[in-house]
Amino acid sequence: MPSPFALVVPSTRGLSLALARHLLSNTQLPVYASHRSESPEKVKAEILSPLPDVDSNRLHMLHLDLTSESTIENAAKALSESTARLPEPYIHTAFLTGGILHPEKQPEDLNLANILSTFQINVISHLLMIKHFSRFLPSSRPELPEPAKWVHVSARVGSISDNRLGGWYSYRASKAALNQVVKTFDIQLQMKKRNAICVGLHPGTVKTDLSKEFWRGVPKGKLFGPEDAAAKLVDVVNNLKVEQRGRIWDWAGKEIPW
């Protein structure tokens, strides 16, 4: 009997925290969640604090820093050890949410350190997660009722054809690159006949620290709390079909153009 589980990286703030809590509250899947803290017990308690009815044994913490490949590799080893005794363990759903935004309205705002950190978190960390964690996706056997979902949280501003306002140079460029990663990895999954699909998701403007500067400009009804955004994204992912693979979808299930 296969043993599915969910993966959320990272999982301690904003949308990522809401996704971890939503999966714990609304599924029976074990959830592996990453953190950078030296106190995994404290982080685990914080995630579970509003979820008194959830079995705490379903939540497993992985120490992982998105800027350090060695911690990503070690977290993958820890996951392998944790699931070693389970029959046919595999990722059912993975949410890779790492993202950072440095506003750049004009070329004079560009800063090398900010550009490098943007690409490190928004693109490179996602590539390294694929390198070290994609081995946990299911192969063609056993047959599953639906494919596993490997999800990168992207953004509408990564669309080149939809860019009408300019600005946000490195953020736009990094998300466009991430969208290419989504497509490329999904092709790899198909070539290897893995029972999984890769997609990108745009959560809309979520009320988190990342978007705080832009809340005032968001139309009424389009600024989502983290819990609401998480529920919308999980619903979209649950309803994705194989033929929708390798593309970018928004919180309402509508495709975002390249």
C-alpha positions in Angstrom: 0.0 0.0 0.0 1.7 3.3 -1.1 2.3 5.9 1.6 1.7 9.5 0.3 2.8 12.6 2.1 2.9 16.4 1.5 5.9 18.7 1.4 5.9 22.4 2.1 9.1 24.4 1.7 9.4 26.8 3.5 6.5 26.7 6.0 6.9 29.2 8.8 5.5 32.5 7.5 2.6 34.0 5.5 1.3 31.8 2.7 3.7 28.9 3.3 2.6 28.6 6.9 -1.1 28.8 5.9 -0.5 26.0 3.3 1.1 23.8 5.9 -1.8 24.3 8.3 -4.4 23.9 5.6 -2.9 20.5 4.6 -2.9 19.4 8.2 -6.5 20.5 8.8 -8.0 19.3 5.5 -6.2 16.1 4.6 -4.9 13.0 6.4 -1.5 13.3 4.8 1.7 13.4 6.9 3.2 16.9 6.2 6.9 17.5 6.0 7.6 21.2 6.6 10.9 23.1 6.4 12.3 25.6 8.8 15.6 27.5 9.4 15.3 27.7 13.2 17.5 25.9 15.6 14.4 24.9 17.6 12.3 22.6 15.5 10.0 21.8 18.5 9.2 25.5 18.9 8.4 25.9 15.2 6.3 22.7 15.2 4.3 24.0 18.2 3.8 27.3 16.4 2.4 25.7 13.3 0.1 23.5 15.3 -1.0 26.1 17.8 -4.4 26.9 16.1 -5.0 23.3 15.2 -5.9 21.5 18.5 -7.7 18.6 16.7 -4.7 17.7 14.5 -2.6 14.8 15.4 0.8 16.3 16.0 2.6 13.1 14.8 1.5 14.0 11.3 3.8 17.1 11.2 7.5 16.5 10.6 10.0 19.3 10.6 13.0 19.5 8.2 15.8 21.9 8.8 16.5 23.7 5.5 17.9 27.0 4.4 17.0 28.0 0.8 20.4 29.8 0.4 22.4 26.6 1.4 22.5 23.6 -0.9 24.1 21.5 1.9 21.0 22.0 4.2 18.7 21.2 1.2 20.7 18.0 0.6 20.7 17.1 4.3 16.9 17.8 4.6 16.3 15.3 1.7 18.4 12.7 3.5 16.4 13.3 6.7 13.2 12.9 4.7 14.5 9.6 3.2 15.4 8.3 6.7 12.0 9.4 8.1 10.1 7.5 5.4 12.4 4.5 5.1 10.1 2.1 6.9 6.9 3.1 5.1 5.7 1.0 2.2 6.3 2.9 -1.1 6.5 6.4 0.3 6.0 9.2 -2.2 5.2 12.9 -2.5 1.5 13.4 -3.1 1.7 17.2 -3.2 4.7 19.5 -2.9 4.4 23.3 -2.5 7.6 25.2 -3.1 6.9 28.7 -2.0 10.3 30.4 -1.6 10.1 34.0 -2.9 11.5 37.5 -2.2 10.7 40.9 -3.6 12.9 44.0 -3.8 10.8 46.8 -5.5 12.6 48.3 -8.5 10.5 51.0 -10.2 13.4 52.3 -12.5 16.9 51.2 -13.5 18.5 53.4 -10.8 16.8 51.2 -8.2 18.7 48.1 -9.3 21.2 46.8 -6.7 23.5 43.9 -7.3 23.1 42.4 -3.9 19.3 42.5 -4.2 19.4 41.1 -7.7 21.5 38.2 -6.5 19.3 37.5 -3.5 16.2 37.6 -5.7 17.5 35.0 -8.1 18.9 32.9 -5.3 15.5 32.5 -3.6 13.1 32.8 -6.5 15.0 30.6 -9.0 18.1 28.8 -7.7 16.5 27.4 -4.5 13.7 26.0 -6.6 16.2 24.3 -8.9 18.0 22.8 -5.9 14.8 21.5 -4.5 14.2 19.7 -7.8 17.7 18.3 -7.7 17.4 16.9 -4.2 13.7 16.2 -3.6 12.2 15.2 -6.9 13.4 11.6 -6.3 10.5 11.3 -3.9 7.9 11.7 -6.6 6.3 8.5 -7.7 7.5 6.5 -10.7 5.1 5.0 -13.2 4.4 2.2 -10.7 2.4 1.7 -8.7 -0.6 3.1 -10.5 -2.2 6.0 -8.6 -5.7 7.4 -8.8 -4.2 10.8 -9.8 -0.7 12.1 -10.5 1.4 13.7 -7.8 1.5 17.5 -7.9 4.8 19.3 -7.7 4.0 23.0 -7.4 6.1 26.1 -7.6 4.5 29.3 -6.3 5.2 31.9 -9.1 3.6 35.2 -10.0 1.6 36.8 -12.8 4.3 39.4 -13.2 6.5 36.5 -14.6 4.4 36.6 -17.7 6.3 38.3 -20.5 3.2 38.8 -22.7 1.2 40.2 -19.8 3.8 42.8 -18.9 2.2 46.2 -19.5 3.5 48.2 -16.6 7.2 47.5 -16.4 9.2 47.9 -13.2 10.1 45.2 -10.7 13.0 44.2 -13.0 14.6 41.4 -11.1 11.4 40.1 -9.6 9.7 39.8 -13.0 12.8 38.3 -14.5 13.2 35.7 -11.7 9.6 34.7 -11.9 9.8 34.4 -15.7 12.9 32.1 -15.2 10.9 30.1 -12.6 8.1 29.6 -15.1 10.7 28.2 -17.5 11.9 25.8 -14.8 8.3 24.6 -14.3 8.0 23.8 -18.0 11.4 22.2 -18.2 10.9 20.0 -15.2 7.5 18.9 -16.3 9.0 17.8 -19.6 11.5 15.7 -17.6 8.8 14.1 -15.6 7.0 13.1 -18.9 10.3 11.8 -20.4 10.9 9.6 -17.4 7.3 8.5 -17.3 6.9 9.7 -13.7 3.4 9.6 -12.2 3.6 13.3 -11.5 3.0 16.8 -13.0 4.7 20.1 -12.4 2.9 23.4 -12.4 3.3 27.0 -11.3 0.7 28.9 -9.3 0.0 32.6 -8.9 -1.7 33.1 -5.5 -2.8 36.7 -6.2 -1.8 39.5 -3.8 -1.5 37.9 -0.4 -1.6 40.0 2.8 2.0 39.1 3.9 5.2 41.1 4.5 6.3 40.5 1.0 3.5 42.5 -0.5 2.8 44.9 2.3 4.0 48.0 0.4 1.4 47.3 -2.3 -1.8 46.6 -0.3 -3.3 50.0 -1.0 -3.2 49.6 -4.7 -5.0 46.2 -4.8 -8.7 46.3 -6.0 -11.3 45.5 -3.4 -11.8 41.8 -3.0 -8.4 41.0 -4.5 -6.2 41.2 -1.4 -6.3 37.7 0.2 -5.5 36.7 3.7 -2.9 33.8 3.8 -5.5 31.3 4.9 -7.9 32.2 2.1 -5.1 32.2 -0.4 -3.9 28.8 0.8 -7.4 27.3 0.5 -7.8 28.6 -3.1 -4.4 27.3 -4.2 -5.0 23.8 -2.7 -8.4 23.7 -4.4 -6.8 24.6 -7.8 -4.1 22.0 -7.3 -6.6 19.3 -6.3 -8.6 19.9 -9.5 -5.7 20.0 -12.0 -5.7 17.3 -14.7 -2.8 15.7 -16.4 -3.5 17.8 -19.6 -3.0 21.0 -17.6 0.6 20.1 -16.7 3.7 22.3 -17.3 1.7 25.6 -17.2 1.1 28.5 -14.8 -2.3 28.8 -13.1 -3.8 31.6 -11.0 -5.8 31.3 -7.7 -9.0 31.1 -9.7 -7.8 28.2 -11.9 -7.2 30.4 -14.9 -4.2 30.0 -17.1 -1.5 32.7 -17.1 0.1 33.3 -20.5 3.9 33.0 -20.9 
